[in-house]
């Protein structure tokens, strides 16, 4: 029996904890209008780069997801690159901070912030 993945964006427990901490630090943790906006922009050493930000203004073509208690929003074009991607967080001496585990990327760069499809 195979389990079909939903077409969504996932967030790990570590990334969720860091997002919640950053929202608290920014003073927006209790404001339900804020969400995590993820996107893909041209650039970086592999051609495309990830973008993360807090936002409270939905746009007409936004795709809205919720995973692990975090509201995640992306524009339609970025979602085509991000479908079934997991946002994760790594700390420690060699930690990269936020990074994406993207099954759609054909190659990624060493910094983990850029990819190609």
C-alpha angles and dihedrals in degrees: 000000000000125000116221116222118233115240096251145110117258132206125204124228092252093050091047091053091050093047091051090048092050091048090052091048089051092049094241101102093106095043107097091196091073124089140167111266115203124185147160122238132181115262140055127107094293099042103261130057134196122241127200128185143143115252139172101189115085116207125218098255097039120136112219124205136168123205130165090356095304123116109224122190129186136167117256095250093052092046090062086064096038104047110138092001120146122218109216137174129219125191134173131077096318096028118142097202112225116007137167127235097207119183089191096061115103091193138001132198128243093259092059092224098095134055146166132219 
